[in-house]
């Protein structure tokens, strides 16, 4: 009858209402357990609560303790000029430091639990996968792979505009990040293996322009087209001596792979950090340096900007990890000491000084 049908409908509506109320209470209790500010918890929807809860559970399992940001941690993050990211072997962002919004325009809660491949450039996915999980390797190679330091450059979406404002993610631009870190392998099956990374945006701060740095400009094949005067006091070359020469001419033979990787990143991603490599000093020997480079787009003459067209070029800032003046002073003192030991045997003097200088240089490089 009509009365019975209305009664059944009323009972169904009441049961659905009770079920939604219980569900809301469960999600409310779950959101209150999250280590977030009340103002943030109030705006979380149900999928976000589930996503963040899973991320914090995995992070808790990884660290075996609750993660709490301390004042010391925030100080280190400020020095790094970047943020911390923890990735699972599948690419899920288990944790990001809360200062990620300063660089990406997206908050910590908006990113945690999502997959890194949703926010990175498609052309960089293969390199990221290789850093997360090796393919077709045996057990011995796997142990070596886990112990290696991760160092790669990737492009990630950024909702920040040039004026520092936050835009819609659909109109996001690509920001180049220099990522360094190591893999954390957990033997316990209940734990999760992950990749711990520090991510710094490129180009880096202009504080790198100190007395122990020099700037240079290169063609796309890495030949010098400009070099500032500081290179004379640091390497001994006059700027005009370097024009037309390739940077590979000054690089140590064992470090060419480092420059090759940097060159490839520049061609594909427009920005890169070379990593540490040795550069030849004019007076002899090598010094450890690191270059931060970016591709400058070509400029064509127009009515508002007449003149000669400027081709595509690479702008590079190179800073020194060892001081050539200090090293040369030690070498001169060492040779004087050896001359007193071998006053008449020039062959012994030459071979001994060369061996000591090589050993001393390696030792100084490791210290600095």
C-alpha positions in Angstrom: 0.0 0.0 0.0 0.9 3.7 -0.2 1.4 4.0 3.5 3.8 1.0 3.6 5.8 2.3 0.7 6.2 5.8 2.4 7.2 4.0 5.6 9.9 2.1 3.8 11.2 5.2 2.1 11.3 7.0 5.5 13.2 4.2 7.1 15.7 4.1 4.1 16.2 7.9 4.3 16.8 7.7 8.1 19.3 4.8 7.6 21.2 6.7 4.9 21.2 9.9 7.1 22.6 7.8 10.0 25.2 6.2 7.8 26.4 9.6 6.5 26.5 11.0 10.1 28.7 8.0 11.2 30.9 8.5 8.2 31.3 12.2 8.9 32.2 11.4 12.5 34.8 8.9 11.4 36.4 11.3 9.0 36.3 14.1 11.6 38.0 11.9 14.2 40.6 10.9 11.5 41.3 14.4 10.5 41.8 15.5 14.1 44.5 12.9 14.4 46.5 14.4 11.6 49.4 16.7 12.8 48.0 19.7 11.0 46.8 23.1 12.1 43.0 23.4 12.8 42.6 26.0 10.0 44.0 23.5 7.5 42.0 20.5 8.8 38.8 22.5 8.5 39.1 22.7 4.7 40.1 19.0 4.0 37.7 16.9 2.0 37.3 13.2 2.5 39.8 12.1 -0.3 42.4 14.5 1.1 41.9 13.0 4.6 42.5 9.5 3.3 45.5 10.6 1.2 47.2 12.5 4.0 46.5 9.7 6.5 48.1 7.1 4.3 51.2 9.4 3.8 51.6 9.9 7.5 51.2 6.2 8.3 53.9 5.4 5.7 56.2 8.2 7.1 55.6 6.9 10.6 56.5 3.4 9.6 59.6 4.7 7.8 60.9 6.7 10.7 59.5 4.5 13.5 58.5 7.6 15.3 56.3 10.7 14.8 57.8 13.3 12.5 58.0 16.8 14.1 59.6 19.8 12.4 62.0 21.5 14.7 63.6 24.9 14.7 66.9 23.3 13.7 65.4 21.6 10.7 63.9 24.8 9.5 67.3 26.5 9.8 68.9 23.8 7.7 66.2 24.1 5.1 66.8 27.9 4.9 70.5 27.2 4.3 69.8 24.7 1.6 67.6 27.1 -0.3 65.3 24.3 -1.1 62.9 21.7 0.4 63.0 18.1 1.5 61.1 15.4 -0.4 60.6 11.7 0.5 59.5 9.5 -2.4 58.4 5.8 -2.3 59.8 3.4 -4.9 56.5 3.9 -6.8 57.0 7.7 -6.9 54.4 8.6 -4.2 55.3 11.8 -2.3 55.4 10.4 1.3 56.6 13.7 2.8 57.5 17.2 1.8 58.8 19.9 4.1 56.3 22.7 4.7 58.5 25.3 2.9 57.7 23.6 -0.4 55.0 26.3 -1.0 57.8 28.9 -1.2 59.1 27.3 -4.3 56.1 25.6 -6.0 53.1 27.7 -4.9 51.5 24.4 -3.7 51.2 23.6 0.0 52.5 20.5 1.8 49.0 19.1 2.2 48.1 19.6 -1.5 51.1 17.5 -2.6 51.6 14.7 0.0 50.2 11.4 -1.1 50.2 12.3 -4.8 52.5 10.7 -7.3 55.5 12.7 -8.4 54.8 11.8 -12.1 51.6 13.8 -12.0 53.6 17.0 -11.5 56.9 16.4 -13.4 57.7 16.8 -17.1 57.0 13.7 -19.1 60.5 13.8 -20.6 62.0 13.4 -17.1 59.9 10.4 -16.1 62.5 7.8 -17.2 65.3 9.5 -15.3 63.2 9.7 -12.2 62.2 6.0 -12.5 65.9 5.0 -12.8 66.6 6.9 -9.6 63.7 5.3 -7.8 64.0 1.7 -8.9 66.6 0.1 -11.1 65.7 -2.2 -13.9 67.3 -5.6 -14.9 70.1 -5.6 -12.3 71.4 -8.5 -10.2 71.7 -8.6 -6.4 75.3 -7.3 -6.3 74.5 -4.4 -8.7 71.4 -3.6 -6.6 73.5 -3.2 -3.5 75.9 -0.8 -5.3 72.9 1.1 -6.8 71.3 1.6 -3.3 74.6 2.9 -2.0 75.1 5.5 -4.7 74.3 9.1 -4.3 71.3 10.4 -6.3 72.0 13.5 -8.3 69.7 14.6 -11.1 67.8 17.5 -12.5 64.0 17.4 -13.1 61.3 19.8 -14.2 58.2 20.1 -11.9 55.0 22.2 -12.1 55.0 25.5 -10.2 52.0 27.6 -9.6 54.1 30.6 -8.7 54.2 33.6 -11.1 57.2 35.8 -11.8 55.8 38.3 -9.2 55.6 35.6 -6.5 51.8 35.2 -6.7 50.0 31.9 -6.8 48.2 31.0 -10.0 45.9 28.1 -11.1 47.7 24.8 -11.5 46.3 24.6 -15.1 48.4 27.6 -16.0 51.5 26.4 -14.1 55.0 26.7 -15.5 57.9 24.3 -15.3 60.5 24.9 -12.5 63.9 23.2 -12.7 64.9 21.4 -9.5 68.4 20.1 -8.7 67.7 16.9 -6.6 70.3 15.2 -4.4 70.0 12.4 -1.9 70.2 8.7 -1.1 68.0 5.7 -1.0 66.8 4.3 2.3 66.3 0.6 2.2 64.2 -1.1 4.8 64.7 -4.9 5.4 61.5 -5.1 7.5 58.7 -6.1 5.1 56.3 -3.9 7.1 58.5 -0.8 6.4 58.8 1.0 3.2 61.9 1.8 1.1 62.2 5.3 -0.1 64.3 8.0 -1.7 65.4 11.0 0.5 66.0 14.1 -1.5 66.9 17.7 -1.1 65.4 19.8 -3.9 66.9 23.2 -4.8 65.4 25.4 -7.6 67.7 26.6 -10.4 69.1 29.2 -10.9 70.5 29.4 -7.3 70.9 32.5 -5.2 73.2 35.3 -6.4 75.1 34.9 -3.1 77.3 32.5 -5.0 78.9 35.5 -6.8 81.8 35.9 -4.3 85.5 36.5 -4.9 86.0 32.8 -5.6 83.6 32.7 -8.5 83.7 33.8 -12.1 81.0 34.1 -14.7 81.3 33.0 -18.3 79.3 32.8 -21.5 79.4 29.9 -23.9 78.1 28.9 -27.3 75.9 25.8 -27.3 79.0 23.6 -27.9 80.4 24.9 -24.6 83.1 27.2 -26.2 83.9 30.4 -24.4 82.4 33.5 -25.9 82.9 35.7 -22.8 84.7 35.5 -19.4 85.0 38.0 -16.6 88.3 39.3 -15.2 88.2 37.2 -12.0 89.3 34.1 -13.9 92.8 35.6 -14.1 93.3 35.6 -10.3 91.6 32.2 -9.9 93.0 30.2 -12.9 95.7 32.4 -14.3 94.1 32.7 -17.8 93.4 36.1 -19.3 89.8 36.3 -20.6 90.9 36.7 -24.2 93.0 33.5 -23.9 89.8 31.5 -23.3 87.7 32.9 -26.1 86.9 30.2 -28.7 88.3 27.4 -26.4 86.0 24.6 -25.2 85.4 24.1 -21.5 86.3 20.4 -22.2 89.9 21.5 -22.9 90.2 22.7 -19.2 88.4 19.7 -17.7 90.2 16.7 -16.2 89.9 13.6 -18.4 88.2 11.6 -15.6 85.5 14.3 -15.1 84.3 14.6 -18.7 81.3 12.4 -18.0 80.2 15.0 -15.4 80.4 17.8 -17.9 78.6 15.6 -20.6 75.7 15.1 -18.2 75.6 18.8 -17.4 75.7 19.7 -21.1 72.8 17.3 -21.9 70.7 18.7 -19.1 71.3 22.2 -20.4 70.2 21.2 -23.9 67.0 19.4 -22.7 66.0 21.4 -19.6 67.7 24.8 -20.1 69.2 24.8 -16.6 71.7 22.5 -14.8 74.3 22.1 -12.1 77.5 20.4 -13.2 78.5 18.7 -10.0 82.1 18.7 -8.8 84.8 18.5 -11.4 88.5 19.5 -11.8 89.5 22.4 -13.9 93.0 23.0 -15.3 95.1 25.9 -13.8 97.4 27.7 -16.2 100.4 27.3 -14.0 99.8 23.6 -13.7 97.6 21.3 -11.6 93.8 21.2 -11.1 91.3 22.8 -8.8 87.9 21.5 -7.9 85.0 23.6 -9.1 81.2 23.5 -9.7 79.3 25.3 -12.4 75.7 26.5 -12.4 74.4 27.2 -15.9 71.4 28.3 -17.8 70.5 28.6 -21.4 69.8 32.2 -22.5 67.2 32.4 -25.3 68.2 34.1 -28.6 67.2 37.8 -29.0 66.2 39.0 -32.4 66.3 42.7 -33.3 63.0 44.5 -33.4 61.7 48.1 -33.6 61.9 48.5 -29.9 65.2 46.7 -29.6 67.3 47.3 -32.8 70.8 45.9 -33.2 72.7 42.7 -34.0 70.8 39.5 -33.3 72.1 37.6 -30.3 72.2 33.8 -30.7 71.3 31.1 -28.2 74.0 30.9 -25.5 74.8 29.4 -22.1 75.5 31.6 -19.1 77.5 29.9 -16.4 78.7 30.8 -12.9 81.6 28.7 -11.7 82.7 28.7 -8.1 85.8 27.1 -6.5 85.7 24.3 -3.9 89.5 24.5 -3.4 91.6 27.6 -3.4 94.4 27.6 -6.1 96.5 30.3 -4.4 96.7 28.2 -1.2 97.5 25.0 -3.1 100.2 26.7 -5.2 101.8 28.2 -2.0 101.9 24.7 -0.4 103.4 23.2 -3.5 106.2 25.8 -3.7 107.0 25.2 0.0 107.0 21.4 -0.6 109.4 21.6 -3.6 111.7 23.8 -1.5 111.7 21.2 1.2 112.4 18.4 -1.2 115.3 20.4 -2.8 117.0 20.3 0.6 116.5 16.5 0.8 117.6 15.8 -2.8 120.1 18.7 -3.6 121.8 16.9 -6.5 119.4 14.2 -7.8 117.0 16.0 -10.1 115.2 12.8 -11.2 114.5 11.8 -7.6 113.3 15.3 -6.9 111.0 15.4 -9.9 109.4 11.9 -9.2 109.1 12.4 -5.4 107.7 15.9 -5.7 105.2 14.8 -8.3 104.0 11.9 -6.1 103.8 14.1 -3.0 102.0 16.9 -4.8 99.4 14.5 -6.2 98.8 12.9 -2.8 98.6 16.3 -1.1 96.2 17.7 -3.7 93.9 14.8 -3.3 94.1 15.1 0.5 93.3 18.8 0.3 90.5 18.3 -2.1 88.8 15.8 0.3 89.2 18.2 3.3 87.7 21.2 1.5 
